[in-house]
Structure formats: structure tokens, C-alpha cells
Amino acid sequence: MTNASTRVLGTAGRFIRQVPPTPLVPVRVDDDCGEIWCKLEFMNPSGSTKDRIARHILEKAWRRGEVKAGDTVVEASSGSTSIALALACAQMGLKFVAYIPDTATAERGLMMRAYGAEVVRVSGGMAEVMRVAAETAAERGWFAARQFANPDNAEAHRLATGPEILAQMEGGCVDVVVSGVGTGGTLRGLWEAFEEAGCEARAVAAIPCGGRIYGDNVECCSLAFSKEVPGVVEGLSELYADWSGRMGSRLEEWRVAEEDCLAWTRWLWKRGFPVGPSSGLNLAAAIDAKRRYGADAQVVTVFPDRMERYFSHRVFEDMRD
């Protein structure tokens, strides 16, 4: 059964196609704020929006002849991208090695191993993780997914996630798109999709402040250009740096207190959304966007991942025995 599955999934042009569209739902915080359109990306197969880029990056690499069945893929990731790549590699008959910070939650490593990945923890922060992964890939001839620099990252959202949102929402146009930024691929790709569709959308990068809750989780800490919230330090993400430098006033960077991120995450739990703290961050910034641009503004944000990878995280500390 395993060999037959690998033959079917690992044949060029016969992959499982991109995951089905995730729901887009209106979330109303209060009557004055109005509805915020929230893309439920935690409903992707591995539990995060990173499924989008994992499939897209690997399928394009396969078509270009850069990977084939049995090859090894490597990535530097604090968790969600590595989990998504581990799942995609299992489906496509590829091997996967994840380099992650030694501060990443244990749940994440377990999820990767469950899909057959090898997990290597690296101390010294995300920049060091990226360096070790890149050097090892070059030495051993492995395919490096390079989420922080690979244009296929943003392209996945420009070609799939963004058009899904436009097809799902009332009016079919977006005024403001809000997202935390790890690699920058989600915010950049969504904004580019909306621009191509003729929407004069503004982009808001949500930045958590305070430094205690995110640790070295680069995919949630979002543009934390300080030692207080280690993560995406200035210049680490080529995707974001290149795009933000060309955006001018169409891109804004708003700061959100980390306690507000936690509070809104727990607010979402009580309303049936099993999300991680990056969703609380995004919702908090989206609420600010609604209040700034008016209740009639079409504001879109993303709930990036599921709660189970955060059980040992501070966001759950009041609930643990």
C-alpha cells in the first residue's frame, strides 16, 4: 500500500492537488466594529497556512526537475512550515529534514516526526538555524525550500489564497489586508492578488510588542526587530524586505501589545476557533483597522494555525494543572 501510494503521489503531474479552499467567515467583535473577514487557514491538512507554500514550492521544484522521489528536502523553520513540508514530503515520496530553534515547542517536533521527518534542533536563534540548514543542504546536495527568500512562497498565496478570498467574500473586493509577518509571504501574496484583481487595498503588518510570549517562534513573532521578541530580525526575510521597500505608504506596520494577542486568542477559543496566538495578533490588528477605516471597510485577515502546537506555550499556562 505504501509503495503504490508513493508511485501515484510521486509521479510528475499526478500529485494531490492544492488543498480545498478553507472557509472565510465574518467575525463580529461588537456592533461598532462591524464584521472582519477571517480566513480559517488552521483548517488546512497539517493545521496551518504553510500547507499552501509547502505544496506549491515542492510541486514547482518537481516540475523543474530539482527534486524527484527519494530526494531529501531541507528547511529552517520554527515549526509550521516544517510541519507542512513534512506532510507534503510524506505524500510525495520525499525525505525531509527540519532545522528548528531549540526553543520551539515540543509538540511541533513530535508532529514533524509523526510524518517521518528528521528534526534537528539548533541553538543561537533563527539566523543561526537558517545558516546551518543552508550549509548542510549545499554540502549534501539536498533541496532547500528557502521559505524566507523563495518567491514561490508569496506566489502560492497570490495564485490560490487571495483569489479564494475574493471569490468567497461579499462584494469581491478588499480594502485592507492584515497579517503578522514571518517570511512575509502571506501578506505580500494576498496583497498582490488583491491588487491584480483591481482592489486598491492597503496592507497592514501586525507586530507584537512586549517580548515574552513568542520566544524564538519566527512564524508567529512577526517583524520583531528587537532582542525582546526574537524572530524575524531586520533583513532576515528577503521576501518581505524586497516587497516592503517598494510599497511605500500602501504598507503600514502596526504594533500590538502581546497581552492583547493572548487575550484575543482566548476570546477566539471561547467562540469555537481552535487557533494559535498569531490569530489573536491578527484579529487585534484587524480590529484596529476597522476602527481606523470605518465599519464599512472590507478588512481581511488570516487565522494561520491550530492550537495543539501551543499546549506547552504561555498562552495555555493558566489552564494547565
N, C-alpha and C positions, 0 to 999 in steps of 0.2 A: 504493500500500500504506500509506504514512504517513497520507494523508488519511482512508482508510477506517478505519484503526485509531483515529485521533483521533475520528472520528464515533461509533464504537462505545464507546470508553472515556470519551468526554466527554459522554455523554448521561445526564441525571439518572436514577438508578435502575438504570443498566446498567454500573456500574463493575466492575472486577475486585474480587471480594470480599476481605475481610481475608485476609492470608496464611495458609496452612495452619498448623496447630499445630506449634510447634517441639518437639523431644524434651525430656523431663525424665528425667535419668539419675541414678542413685545413684553418688556418688563416695566411695570409702573411702580415707582417708589412712593410717589404722592401725587395728588391731583395737580399741584403747581408745576411739578417737573414734567409731567406727561410721560409718554412711552419712549423707552430706549430699545432699539432693536439689537438683540443679543444672539450671536451665532454660537450654537452649542457644540463647539469643537471637541469637548470632552467625550462626545458620543462616537468619535472615530474608533476604529477597531482596537488600537493599542491604548486608547484613552486620552489622546491629545491631538492638537492641530498639527503636530510634527509628522503624523502619518502622511499628510499631504506632500511634504517635501521629501520624505524618505522614498516614497514610491516614485515620485517624479524624477528625483536625482538618479536613482538606480535604473529606472527604465530607460532614461536617456543615455546613461552610460552604457547600458547593454546594447542599445541600438547603434551606438558609436563604436562598439567593439572594445570598450575599455574594461568590461567585466564579462565573464562567462560562468557557467555553472561550475561550482567548486572553488572559485576565486575567493579571496579574502577582502572584505571591506573594513575600513577603519574610520573612526570618528572621535573627535574630542567633544564631549557633551556632559553637562551636569546631570542629565537624566532623560528628559522627554524625547530628545532626538535619538539618543541611543536606544531607548526602548522601541521607538518606531522603526528604526533601522534593523534592530534585532528581529522584529516580527517580519518585516519585509524580506530580509535575507533568508529567514526560515522558509518563507513562501517561494522564494526564487531559487533555492538551492545554492545559496552563497554562505560563506562563513563570515562571522562578524566579530570584531574586537573593539570594545568600547573603552576609551580612556576617559576617566571621570575624576573630579576632585575628590580628595579623601574626606571631604566634609559632606558629600552627597548622602542623602538618607539611605538607610539600609534597604528599604523597600524597593528602591529603584534598581539597585544591583541585583536583587532577587528576581525582579521582573525580567531583566535582560537575560539572566542565566536560564530562566524558565523557557525562553525562546531559543536557547542553545548558544548564546553569546559568551565570549570570554570577556571578563571585566578586569581592567587594570586601574587601580586607584593611584593617583599621583598627588603628592603634596606640593604646595607652593602657589596655589591659585590657578585661575583659568588660563592665564597666559602660558604658564608652565605646562599645563595639561596639553594645550594646543601644540606647543613646541615638541614635546615628547611624541605625540601622535604623528605629527608631520615627519619627524626624523625617522621614526620606526617604519612608517609607510614607504618612505623613499628608500630606505635600506633594504626592505624585504619585497619591494615591488607590489605592495598592496594598493588597492584603490582607496583614495582618501575622499570622503564625501565633502569635506570642507564647507560646512554649513555657513561659516562666517564670511566667506568670500565667493561661494558658488552662485552665479546668477540664476541657476535653476531653482534655488530656494525661493526667491521672490517670484519667479515665473510661475511656480506651482500655484501661488495664490492669485496671481494676475489672470491665469488661464482658467482656474477652477473655482476657488473660493469666492473671489469677487463676483464673477458672473452668477454664481449660485445666489448670492445675497441679492443682487439686483432683480433676479427672477422671482425671489420669494417675498420681497417687501412691497408694501403698498406704495404706489407711485413710481416704483422702479428707478429711484434716484436717491443719492446720498448727499447730505450737506456736510457732515462731519464724521470722520472715521477715527476711532480712539483705540489705542493699543499700547501696552507695555512693549518694550523693545529688548530682545535678547540679541538675536542676529540682525534684526530689522527687517527680516523677510516678510513677516505677516503685514506689518503696517505699510511697508513700501509696495508690496504686491497688491494689496487691497486698494490703496490709493491709485495706483497705476491702472487697475481695472476700472475704477470709477471714472477716472479721467478719460480713458479711451471710450467709455460709454457716454461721454458728454456731460457728466456731473462736475460741477465746479466745487468739488469737495475740499475741505480743509482737513489736514492730518494733525492729530494730537498724540504726542508721545508721552505716556504716563510714567513718571519717575518716582519710585518710592523713596521716602526720606526717613532717616532715623537709625538705620544700620543694624538693627538687632534681629529681624525676623528672617531675612533672606539668606544670610550666610554667603556661601560661595555658589549658590544656585543661579548660574548665569541666565538660565532661561526664565527666571522669574524676577531677578533683581532689577533688570531694566535700566539701562543707561545710568548706572550708579557710578558716576565718575569720582569716587572718593573711596578711601580705605574704610569708611564707616559702613558701606554696603558693597562689599567686594562683588565683582561680577564683570559686566561689560565695561571695561575701562576705556577711556578715550583712545580711539584709534584701533581697538581690538576688532571691531566688525567693519570690514571693508564695505560690505553691502550698505550698511547704514551711513557710514561716513561719506561715501560717494553720492548717495541719494540726497542726504540732508544738506550737503553743500550746494546742491542745485535747487533746493526747494524754496529758499528764501522765506518770505512771510507766510507762505502756504502751510508751513510746518511749525507747530508750536510744541514746546516741551514744558509740561505742567508737573509740578511736584505734589505728591500725595503723602500725607503722614502715614507711617507704617501701621499705627494703631487703627487708622481708618480702613486700611486694607484688610486687616484682620476682622474688624467689626462688620464690614460689608460682606466678607466671605461667610461669616457666621450667619448673617442676615439671609444670604442666599441659601445656606443649608436649611434654614427653617422654612424655606419656601420650595424645597424639593429639588434644589440644584446641587448635586454632589461634586463640588468644584474645589480646586486648589486656590491658594491665596492670590495668584496672579489674576484670577477672575474678580476678586474683591478690589484689587488695584484698578482693573479696567473699568469696573462699574463705578467706582468712586470718581474717576476722571470723566466718565461719560455723563454722570450726574452734573458735574461742574460745567460740562459742555452744554447740556440742556439749559442750565440756568443762565449761562452766558449768551447763548444764541437764540433762546426762546423755546417755548413749549412746542412750537410748530416745526422746529428744525428736525430733520431726519438724521438722527445720530445712531451710528452703528458701532458696536464693539464686539469683542470675542471673549468667550469663556474657554480658555485654552486647554485645561486639563482636569483630570478627575482627582478626587480627594484621597484615594487609597495610597498614593505615593507620598503622602504627607502625614501619615499616622504618628511618626516619631518627631514631627516638626512642632515648633512652638504653637502653631495655630490650634493644636489639639491639647495643649498642656492642661487646660482647665477641666478637660473631660477624662483624663487618664486617672486611674486609681492611685 
